[in-house]
């Protein structure tokens, strides 16, 4: 394997090493804040300026990604388990403790969410739209590997460092070792650390330069003379300098060195009458050393010394840049506990930012385009998709071609493509790269409305579901059907992939949620404890929690590993024929729509309603959130979309209740 092929693995490996070091300290910050809030009371009073804490981002309680490994026969009906748990629970037991816990939780979230100021635009700095360096450049790749090797060396991972040397199949590591030794020797000479100098003199770096070894020993000898350490000087002269006598720079230099054993000063000998003293002599020796080792040739070979802690320095700069470009300006320096995701300020939106007007019918779905999220796409009952600029709230284009309402939209990660699912039974793929927003492919196969579409994490496939009770997997590049999944008894309302991309999760009007193996096409688990039609499913970023919405006026969180419900989210309305959807947002938030025209924000850990966003005058069908934009966007029966932000001048409207399964 050459260094190009090994680069992704080494980068991923080093990222995890960095995270392990940083995480040990930062993971304890939220707990310390909760303890402080419990002992000191509210973090701010009504008549005082809001105080800030040291944590600008909420911590995810689960730090490892866990995949779901199930056999084909491991299909589970959780209805009996849930009913047993509910019948055995005692609502009145420990109610005071629950209330206290809820109050402390609210204080902690409030403290985290109120340390930012909304600055209006997305960034206070210029965000380049193109790559600022070519990642395919050979020198860049080599430098990345060298920084990784430096980090591993600093952390003591010697074996891993040598493995990378072998896998990368490069020879410049010999130069790197040489430069490290050069700098060590230079520092030792200037500091007068002759024990370190003697150690380095055994290395090939100096050992092969006899004339330079003679110069080093001569300097040590002259310093013994200067300090009047005659006995040490005599021993050193016979042991070190005598064998190298033939390397003397002048014919009588060695005789003058011997004469100094009886002299009072180094300058008494004719050969050293111009000696300037210990400090200047050391500096002169280092300059001589630079010439002997020919430092200039290192630069001519295209090699440059790696500054100390270069990888960590670049990571620090990257995070600071992300903070600088954040929509919300932290009033105190935030603590970052992960490098696996870009920095995102933890805020709880409480204010309407803008309204997007243009659709002629109700707006069924909305999605940010790409991870950057500079644009959003919406689908409507007017049979069109519309592209909007998130900053100006202006409509950029109208995409036509569907012959019926748009039920769902999805974007790939880099924002180059958008897919749409329609009541005309088709799925369309739209090109976003050229700003012409042209339809590049129309996928067929469903008989009836297509209610859902979603991109695979690898962006090479999409999954769809619809009225015909089937789930279909399509290849994006060819438009061909790859696999069809059957098993639901009624319409499929929502389909998603797990973060690893090896499972499809589907929700249906038959009140069930099913997990499908993407390779075999078999159902590996069924959750059937919902009391109403499932209108939406979602999964958190590490695949450990599942979110479901159903027409029994509740959303539920599930533990993916056990298949059991964790929390029930209530307060909204979802009972009629509409598809009301909810999503995971900035951890630990969940955001969803409602038939009463309100956007609800829940705390996923307690099920508590943290905020109600009012502004729509009709059913809120869907909501979405983008971590880089740090905005929520909702769509409604009132034909509009709305974006929501945090306003520090408005209060947060926490509901004083906790919903427990």
C-alpha atoms as one frame of an Amber mdcrd trajectory, in Angstrom:
protein
   0.000   0.000   0.000   1.452   3.399  -0.951   1.102   6.540   1.135  -1.817
   7.825  -0.990  -3.913   4.734  -0.317  -3.056   4.696   3.370  -3.859   8.369
   3.964  -7.615   8.075   4.796  -7.003   5.320   7.327  -4.186   7.208   9.014
  -6.198  10.435   9.171  -9.163   8.633  10.711  -6.870   6.885  13.191  -5.198
  10.131  14.220  -8.533  11.954  14.544  -9.666   9.356  17.061  -6.389   9.756
  18.969  -6.925  13.515  19.169 -10.509  13.057  20.333  -9.490  10.611  23.047
  -7.062  13.169  24.480  -9.430  16.140  24.391 -12.542  14.266  25.436 -11.261
  13.143  28.851 -11.404  16.708  30.132 -14.289  18.230  28.228 -16.826  15.464
  28.892 -17.107  16.473  32.545 -18.015  20.127  31.891 -21.828  19.729  31.508
 -22.052  17.694  34.711 -20.101  20.362  36.595 -22.521  22.986  35.323 -25.514
  20.982  36.545 -23.939  20.607  40.006 -23.215  24.343  40.093 -26.789  25.172
  39.089 -28.199  22.851  41.758 -26.107  24.380  44.532 -26.228  28.031  43.481
 -29.751  28.382  42.105 -30.675  30.036  38.778 -27.754  31.245  36.685 -29.359
  34.654  36.275 -32.195  36.658  37.794 -34.940  38.500  35.960 -33.384  41.898
  36.658 -29.796  40.978  35.965 -27.863  40.491  32.790 -27.705  36.856  31.754
 -24.566  35.189  32.904 -22.542  32.911  30.659 -21.051  29.537  31.327 -17.997
  27.892  29.907 -19.772  25.396  27.735 -21.200  26.571  24.441 -22.277  23.182
  23.219 -24.330  20.377  24.686 -22.670  17.019  25.205 -23.971  13.802  23.657
 -24.175  11.167  26.357 -23.288   8.330  24.015 -19.751   8.549  22.667 -19.489
   5.329  20.696 -21.162   4.321  17.486 -23.015   1.041  17.827 -24.220  -0.888
  14.812 -27.306  -3.072  14.866 -26.404  -6.740  14.355 -29.479  -8.902  14.203
 -30.226 -12.321  12.820 -33.023 -12.824  10.336 -35.211 -14.465  12.974 -34.769
 -11.655  15.508 -38.115  -9.983  14.764 -39.533  -8.456  17.924 -43.000  -7.365
  18.971 -42.619  -4.922  21.819 -46.306  -4.396  22.524 -46.432  -6.765  25.482
 -43.209  -5.334  26.906 -44.488  -1.779  26.818 -47.854  -2.638  28.337 -46.151
  -4.550  31.151 -43.842  -1.630  31.912 -46.684   0.893  31.856 -48.945  -1.171
  34.097 -46.198  -1.733  36.654 -45.093   1.919  36.840 -46.228   4.145  39.670
 -46.820   7.730  38.517 -46.751   9.137  42.043 -43.532   7.438  43.137 -40.610
   9.802  43.436 -42.491  12.722  41.856 -40.541  15.247  43.941 -37.246  13.778
  42.800 -38.427  13.911  39.189 -39.465  17.534  39.544 -36.108  18.418  41.105
 -34.294  16.565  38.361 -36.396  18.358  35.755 -35.660  21.765  37.280 -31.935
  21.083  37.320 -32.097  19.870  33.739 -33.900  23.041  32.657 -31.331  25.217
  34.424 -28.497  23.367  32.722 -30.029  23.680  29.248 -30.906  27.317  29.856
 -27.335  28.049  30.905 -25.954  26.435  27.768 -28.445  28.070  25.432 -28.084
  31.664  26.624 -24.370  32.334  26.196 -24.610  33.368  22.537 -25.505  36.519
  20.657 -27.215  36.329  17.276 -25.178  38.338  14.776 -27.648  38.294  11.882
 -25.672  36.941   8.955 -24.187  33.497   8.840 -20.562  34.561   9.216 -18.303
  37.423  10.161 -15.586  36.158   7.843 -15.191  35.126   4.238 -15.958  31.464
   3.621 -14.091  30.234   0.506 -16.369  28.338  -1.840 -13.490  26.458  -3.474
 -10.688  24.328  -2.032  -7.769  26.497  -0.956  -5.268  23.706  -1.627  -5.271
  20.668  -3.860  -5.738  17.545  -1.702  -4.379  15.446  -4.580  -1.041  17.269
  -4.566   1.748  14.838  -3.704   3.580  17.285  -1.454   0.391  18.076   0.464
  -0.270  14.387   1.032   3.265  13.778   2.218   3.050  16.719   4.603  -0.207
  15.393   6.058   1.456  12.053   6.732   4.458  13.801   8.280   2.159  15.725
  10.636   0.427  12.477  11.599   3.785  10.845  12.243   4.865  13.805  14.360
   1.704  13.537  16.454   2.147   9.792  16.946   5.761  10.330  17.921   4.853
  13.046  20.435   2.213  10.775  21.972   4.618   7.848  22.249   3.081   5.668
  19.525   6.438   4.576  18.130   5.223   1.300  16.635   2.328   3.020  14.890
   4.704   5.653  13.554   7.002   3.030  12.058   4.003   1.212  10.579   3.016
   4.371   8.728   6.582   4.772   7.499   6.429   1.251   6.072   2.942   1.601
   4.578   3.628   5.022   3.095   6.761   3.635   1.429   8.644   6.905   1.655
  12.284   7.701   2.417  11.978  11.264   3.661  11.549  10.037   7.233  15.336
   9.629   7.327  15.655  13.344   6.626  13.128  14.094   9.333  15.098  12.074
  11.891  18.236  13.861  10.758  16.710  17.317  11.199  15.431  16.367  14.651
  18.939  15.293  15.664  20.405  18.457  14.130  18.148  20.662  16.232  18.813
  18.648  19.382  22.561  18.975  18.865  22.313  22.686  18.124  20.347  23.307
  21.311  22.702  21.155  23.400  25.756  23.092  22.183  24.201  26.494  22.847
  23.053  25.358  26.308  26.400  23.757  27.145  24.716  20.394  27.689  27.823
  18.374  26.880  26.359  15.117  28.153  23.664  15.381  25.466  26.316  16.406
  22.932  28.411  13.330  23.750  25.341  11.136  23.294  24.577  12.637  19.881
  28.207  12.329  18.818  27.720   8.563  18.723  25.055   8.992  16.018  26.011
   8.815  12.320  24.979  12.470  12.078  28.238  13.598  13.779  30.230  10.392
  13.958  30.889  10.509  10.233  32.085  14.151  10.409  35.435  13.748  12.189
  36.465  17.361  11.686  33.289  18.518  13.357  33.788  16.095  16.244  37.236
  17.633  16.702  35.676  21.134  16.785  33.129  20.016  19.399  35.788  18.435
  21.608  38.011  21.508  21.237  35.161  23.723  22.484  34.590  21.487  25.501
  38.323  21.502  26.289  38.577  25.292  26.052  35.645  25.654  28.448  37.426
  23.398  30.970  40.444  25.715  30.659  38.270  28.825  31.042  36.754  27.392
  34.242  40.241  26.409  35.515  39.294  22.710  35.656  42.809  21.573  34.771
  42.497  17.905  35.745  39.337  17.414  33.650  40.988  19.282  30.797  44.077
  17.025  30.941  41.990  13.852  30.887  39.780  15.169  28.084  42.830  16.210
  26.012  44.333  12.728  26.112  41.069  10.804  25.683  39.220  12.840  23.050
  41.497  15.339  21.299  44.741  13.351  20.984  43.191  10.711  18.633  41.969
  13.543  16.373  45.217  15.562  16.432  45.627  15.203  12.684  42.461  17.273
  12.177  43.907  20.427  13.777  43.128  23.569  11.772  46.660  25.076  12.071
  50.070  23.332  12.327  50.686  24.329  15.966  47.100  24.265  17.258  47.437
  21.012  19.221  50.664  22.249  20.849  48.833  25.394  21.946  46.053  23.225
  23.387  48.664  21.406  25.467  50.241  24.701  26.523  46.882  25.888  27.917
  47.167  23.301  30.721  49.755  25.619  32.322  48.204  28.937  31.241  45.847
  31.202  33.173  43.571  32.049  30.227  42.614  30.635  26.850  43.899  33.812
  25.199  47.446  33.120  26.462  47.984  30.645  23.609  48.875  32.202  20.230
  46.295  30.096  18.353  43.454  31.358  20.590  44.460  34.958  21.252  41.265
  36.146  19.517  38.965  33.809  21.467  35.803  35.778  22.336  34.571  33.715
  25.248  32.311  30.733  25.878  28.999  32.117  24.537  30.263  33.564  21.244
  32.430  30.481  20.705  29.391  28.205  21.027  27.446  30.306  18.516  30.387
  30.214  16.109  30.552  26.443  16.488  26.861  26.127  15.634  27.382  28.210
  12.496  30.276  25.958  11.559  28.005  22.998  12.270  25.341  24.367   9.897
  27.884  24.617   7.105  29.234  21.120   7.670  25.800  19.475   7.637  24.751
  21.612   4.658  21.323  22.665   5.918  20.610  24.473   2.685  20.469  21.196
   0.753  17.484  20.109   2.820  15.398  22.952   1.414  16.659  22.288  -2.101
  15.262  18.770  -1.857  11.800  20.223  -1.162  11.903  19.188   2.475  10.754
  21.505   5.213  10.960  20.970   8.933   7.614  20.235  10.618   7.006  22.798
  13.396   6.189  21.355  16.833   2.578  20.222  17.394   1.684  21.127  13.818
  -1.377  18.851  13.567  -2.884  20.119  16.818  -2.139  23.704  15.788  -4.056
  23.251  12.531  -6.968  21.627  14.362  -7.087  24.528  16.818  -7.072  26.991
  13.919  -9.858  25.078  12.151 -12.108  25.090  15.217 -11.451  28.790  15.856
 -12.367  29.525  12.248 -15.609  27.565  12.634 -16.446  29.532  15.777 -15.634
  32.811  14.016 -17.949  31.862  11.147 -20.757  30.758  13.435 -24.099  32.518
  13.152 -24.065  32.962  16.925 -21.205  34.762  18.620 -20.260  33.131  21.949
 -19.776  35.666  24.711 -17.193  33.392  26.327 -14.744  30.992  24.723 -16.653
  27.736  24.175 -15.363  24.315  25.122 -15.227  21.865  22.228 -15.498  18.183
  23.105 -15.362  16.652  19.623 -13.471  17.157  16.382 -15.522  14.633  14.426
 -18.120  17.286  13.618 -17.888  20.992  12.862 -18.494  23.385  15.731 -22.127
  24.347  16.229 -23.391  26.704  18.924 -26.000  25.185  21.210 -29.043  27.447
  21.076 -32.778  26.935  21.500 -34.600  29.009  18.846 -37.243  31.289  20.302
 -37.832  33.863  17.549 -39.022  34.060  13.956 -36.166  35.044  11.651 -37.751
  35.160   8.187 -40.691  33.946   6.093 -40.362  32.416   2.625 -43.345  33.225
   0.401 -43.987  31.924  -3.119 -45.721  28.542  -3.120 -49.319  28.442  -4.382
 -50.289  25.429  -2.275 -49.482  23.975   1.127 -45.814  23.122   1.665 -45.360
  19.453   2.552 -41.592  19.168   2.968 -38.383  21.150   3.344 -34.672  20.310
   3.410 -31.344  22.149   3.572 -29.272  21.562   0.439 -25.985  19.889   1.357
 -24.088  20.048   4.607 -23.311  23.754   4.108 -27.027  24.553   3.911 -26.732
  27.895   2.128 -29.931  27.048   0.265 -33.111  25.158   1.091 -35.486  23.209
  -1.136 -39.206  22.868  -0.497 -41.939  20.724  -2.029 -45.586  21.699  -2.277
 -49.069  20.646  -3.316 -48.672  23.119  -6.193 -46.548  20.365  -7.859 -43.345
  22.431  -7.699 -40.069  22.471  -5.850 -38.603  25.833  -4.970 -35.021  26.782
  -4.160 -34.492  29.518  -1.569 -31.458  31.466  -0.385 -31.216  31.059   3.379
 -29.696  34.502   4.031 -31.925  36.683   1.874 -35.020  34.437   2.088 -35.464
  35.062  -1.632 -36.672  32.485  -4.122 -33.884  31.444  -6.510 -35.747  29.086
  -8.828 -38.907  27.042  -9.358 -38.476  23.399 -10.411 -41.328  22.009 -12.459
 -41.950  18.594 -13.961 -43.961  16.656 -11.402 -47.647  16.203 -12.184 -48.828
  15.939  -8.590 -47.960  17.186  -5.109 -44.457  16.799  -3.701 -44.464  14.633
  -0.572 -40.766  14.585   0.305 -37.365  15.979  -0.706 -33.807  14.963   0.146
 -30.315  16.307  -0.585 -26.973  14.556  -0.800 -24.139  15.658   1.475 -22.232
  17.931  -0.885 -25.384  19.603  -2.152 -24.855  18.617  -5.776 -28.143  16.736
  -6.096 -31.694  16.871  -4.745 -34.304  14.127  -5.026 -38.076  14.574  -4.836
 -40.939  12.120  -4.249 -44.324  12.915  -5.742 -47.935  11.868  -5.874 -47.466
  11.161  -9.592 -45.640   7.939  -8.663 -42.182   9.148  -9.710 -38.942  10.252
  -8.097 -36.910  12.962  -9.794 -33.218  13.766  -9.392 -32.230  17.409  -9.795
 -28.745  18.755 -10.570 -27.748  21.526  -8.138 -24.140  22.020  -9.281 -24.662
  24.349 -12.231 -27.331  26.545 -10.625 -29.591  25.592 -13.528 -31.415  23.128
 -11.294 -32.241  20.759 -14.156 -33.941  17.391 -13.779 -31.349  14.771 -14.730
 -33.345  11.595 -14.108 -36.884  10.377 -13.445 -37.240   7.084 -11.564 -40.345
   4.968 -11.920 -41.663   1.721 -10.492 -44.022   2.682  -7.690 -47.753   2.285
  -8.303 -49.338   5.226  -6.554 -48.024   8.125  -4.499 -44.372   8.093  -3.442
 -44.364   9.479   0.096 -40.701   9.385   1.018 -37.200   9.601  -0.451 -33.796
   9.653   1.246 -30.149   9.589   0.154 -27.784   6.852   1.314 -24.872   8.115
   3.519 -22.580   7.327   0.597 -24.794   9.384  -1.757 -24.765   6.638  -4.393
 -28.270   5.282  -3.703 -31.687   6.529  -2.641 -34.458   4.692  -0.810 -38.138
   5.371  -1.449 -41.495   4.243  -0.080 -45.092   4.837  -0.957 -48.750   3.960
  -1.255 -48.016   0.563  -2.848 -46.585  -0.676   0.512 -43.129  -1.261  -0.999
 -39.681   0.121  -0.279 -37.350   0.532  -3.232 -33.596   1.056  -3.468 -32.333
   2.862  -6.582 -28.859   3.449  -7.979 -28.428   7.206  -8.396 -25.944   7.045
 -11.277 -27.957   4.637 -13.444 -31.480   5.243 -12.166 -32.043   1.494 -12.009
 -33.901  -0.363  -9.272 -31.412  -2.290  -7.124 -33.729  -4.015  -4.653 -37.343
  -3.990  -3.486 -38.410  -4.653   0.110 -41.910  -5.942   0.904 -43.594  -6.693
   4.211 -45.635  -3.683   5.286 -49.416  -4.123   5.183 -50.228  -0.476   4.425
 -48.567   2.588   2.877 -44.940   3.355   3.738 -44.764   6.920   5.058 -41.035
   7.345   5.749 -37.771   5.573   4.901 -34.250   6.376   6.119 -30.803   4.766
   6.328 -28.879   4.218   9.526 -25.576   6.174   9.709 -23.543   3.139   8.613
 -25.759   2.660   5.578 -26.247  -1.079   6.108 -29.867  -0.831   7.280 -33.059
   0.782   6.028 -35.635   1.834   8.623 -39.220   2.344   7.509 -42.396   3.629
   9.154 -45.843   2.704   7.906 -49.549   3.352   8.252 -49.802  -0.239   9.528
 -48.503   1.099  12.904 -45.115  -0.622  12.588 -41.470   0.282  12.163 -39.264
  -2.192  10.315 -35.495  -2.604   9.997 -34.268  -4.046   6.688 -30.879  -5.495
   5.832 -29.780  -3.649   2.707 -27.852  -6.625   1.294 -30.276  -9.502   1.812
 -33.445  -7.426   1.625 -34.830  -9.194   4.693 -36.636  -7.600   7.627 -34.468
  -8.068  10.711 -36.647  -6.346  13.299 -40.192  -5.052  13.682 -41.441  -2.589
  16.292 -45.220  -2.746  16.554 -46.115  -1.024  19.816 -47.404   2.228  18.305
 -51.076   3.043  18.890 -51.404   4.958  15.630 -50.090   5.239  12.096 -46.363
   5.981  11.909 -45.832   9.213   9.984 -42.071   9.630  10.364 -38.888   7.931
  11.590 -35.441   9.411  12.205 -32.115   8.363  13.700 -29.479  10.284  15.639
 -26.009  10.776  14.191 -24.426   7.707  15.811 -27.348   5.368  15.251 -28.143
   4.584  18.887 -31.544   6.292  19.118 -34.595   6.090  16.876 -37.271   8.790
  16.689 -40.791   7.965  15.532 -43.956  10.025  15.026 -47.419   8.494  15.087
 -51.051   9.552  14.935 -51.656   8.994  18.637 -50.463  12.514  19.512 -47.006
  11.354  20.506 -43.460  11.027  19.270 -41.260   8.333  20.786 -37.562   7.766
  21.292 -36.312   4.173  21.093 -33.103   2.484  22.152 -31.928   0.892  18.907
 -29.908  -1.785  20.692 -32.767  -3.092  22.819 -35.742  -2.006  20.720 -37.399
  -0.527  23.803 -38.949   2.939  24.138 -36.938   5.496  26.111 -39.027   8.662
  26.148 -42.425   9.783  24.950 -42.671  13.307  23.538 -46.102  14.884  23.903
 -47.802  18.247  23.635 -48.335  18.510  19.891 -51.241  17.315  17.733 -50.940
  14.486  15.199 -54.224  12.638  14.727 -55.620  13.229  11.231 -54.605  12.164
   7.720 -51.586  14.499   7.554 -47.939  13.430   7.611 -46.562  15.288  10.651
 -42.804  14.830  10.923 -40.111  15.449  13.542 -36.317  15.305  13.447 -33.230
  15.207  15.614 -31.692  18.672  15.825 -28.763  20.153  17.736 -28.200  17.624
  20.509 -30.104  17.114  22.737 -32.989  18.770  20.880 -35.804  17.304  18.800
 -37.939  19.553  16.612 -41.279  18.706  15.034 -44.485  20.031  13.559 -48.065
  19.882  14.754 -51.622  20.216  13.500 -52.163  23.266  15.733 -49.689  25.365
  13.704 -46.928  25.347  16.333 -43.326  24.154  15.996 -42.343  22.126  19.071
 -38.836  21.716  20.479 -38.283  18.868  22.956 -35.430  17.764  25.187 -34.731
  14.238  23.985 -33.358  13.161  27.365 -36.484  14.045  29.363 -39.245  14.455
  26.779 -39.910  17.963  28.075 -41.237  20.668  25.752 -38.554  23.356  25.798
 -40.014  25.822  23.332 -43.109  26.454  21.212 -42.549  28.508  18.074 -45.682
  30.306  16.931 -46.107  32.059  13.608 -47.696  29.666  11.140 -51.471  29.865
  10.641 -51.914  26.295   9.497 -50.653  22.761  10.054 -46.855  22.499  10.372
 -45.956  19.428   8.321 -42.190  19.287   8.528 -39.160  20.913  10.146 -35.451
  20.678   9.470 -32.229  21.868  11.087 -28.737  22.492   9.758 -25.754  22.513
  12.167 -23.601  24.857  10.072 -26.377  27.389   9.561 -27.665  26.713  13.083
 -31.206  27.479  11.979 -34.530  25.659  12.076 -36.836  25.851   9.044 -40.491
  24.780   9.070 -43.128  24.389   6.344 -46.859  24.682   6.677 -50.342  24.404
   5.279 -50.322  28.220   5.107 -48.138  27.969   1.927 -45.069  29.437   3.647
 -41.757  28.378   5.115 -40.282  30.035   8.181 -36.779  30.075   9.638 -36.254
  30.351  13.383 -33.336  31.667  15.417 -32.353  32.428  19.004 -32.950  35.978
  20.271 -31.193  36.709  23.558 -33.715  39.471  24.288 -36.627  37.033  24.380
 -37.241  34.474  27.144 -37.234  30.720  26.701 -40.636  29.163  27.349 -39.806
  25.889  29.051 -42.854  23.724  29.816 -42.943  22.662  33.474 -43.585  19.005
  32.829 -41.680  15.834  32.200 -43.042  13.008  30.064 -41.829   9.615  31.227
 -42.532   6.270  29.616
